[in-house]
Amino acid sequence: MNIFDRKINFDALLKFSHITPSTQQHLKKVYASFALCMFVAAAGAYVHMVTHFIQAGLLSALGSLILMIWLMATPHSHETEQKRLGLLAGFAFLTGVGLGPALEFCIA
């Protein structure tokens, strides 16, 4: 049997009744933060490619490492939610800046 000859039930992709509402809310937050990180990392790579203001290297790697450790050390609570999201966005931005040289190499 060829894998491309199978019938796919696309209605099953949109059926979420078996997932509890609290799990749905959690998944919504997880994927929203993931999308935010992807956008911010792309912005960091764009900033590196266009301006070369923040040169990737030891400084961006050290900054992203510090932000990651700070994020892990910050306790999760409702009061620290915005702070943790800011730390995550900063980590994603510096990670995007760190990808700048690899993108320049691929473009060249």
N, C-alpha and C positions, 0 to 999 in steps of 0.2 A: 504494500500500500504506500502510495506517495504521500508525503506529509502535506503537500499543497492541495490534495484532493479531498481533504477532510472538510466537513461542514463545521463552521464556527458559529456559535450562538452568541451574537453580539448583544442580545438583551441581557445576558448574564453579566456582561461588563458593567451595566448600569443598575444592577440589582444590589441594594445595600441593606435589605431588610433583615438579614441574618447578623448584621453588625450592630451592637448596642449604640445608642446615641452618644454616650460618653466616649466610646472608642472612635466614633465618627468625628467628634469634635477634636480629639487628640490627633487623629490622622490629618485633619484639616490644618491644625497648627504646625505639625511636623512638615508637611509638604509646602506650606506657606513659607516657613523659615528656610527650607531648602531652596525654594525659588528665589527668595530674597538673597541668599548667599550666592547663588549662581549669577544673579544680576549684579551684585556688588563686586564679585570677583571679575566679571567681564568689564565692569567700569574701571577696576584697578589695572587690568591688562591694557585697557584703552588709554588710561592716563600714562602708563609707562611707554606705550608705543608712540603717542603723540607728543608728549612734553619732555620725556626723559628727565623730568624734575626729580622723581624718586627713582634712583637707580636701583635695580634689583641686585641682590647680593647678600652680603652678610647682614646689613642693616635691616632689610625687609624680612629676612629669615629669622633674625633675632627678635624683631618686633612681633612677628606672627607667633613665634614660640612663646614669648612673654604673654601675649593675649590669650593663647590657648591654655596656658597654665593658670592665668588669672580667671578665665572662664571656668575651668575645672575646680578651682578653689572657692568660687563664689557659690554659696548654698542656694539651692533652688527653693524659692518661695514666691508668693504673689508680689511681695514688695520688691524683689530683685529681678523680676521678669524683664523689665525694660533695660536694666543695666546689662543683664546677660545677653539680651538681643543685640545691644550695642557692641558688646565685646565680640560676639559672633560675627557681626558685620565688619568690624575692624579686622578680625582674623581673615575673613574672606577677602577683604580689600587687599591686604598685604600678601595674601596667597596669589591673588590675581596679578599683583605687581611682580611677584616672583616668577610668574609664568611669562613675563614680558620678553626676556631673552630667548626663550624657546619659541615664542611666536615669531620673533624677528628672524630666527633661523629658518623656520618653516616658510615664511614669506619670501626670504631670499632664495 
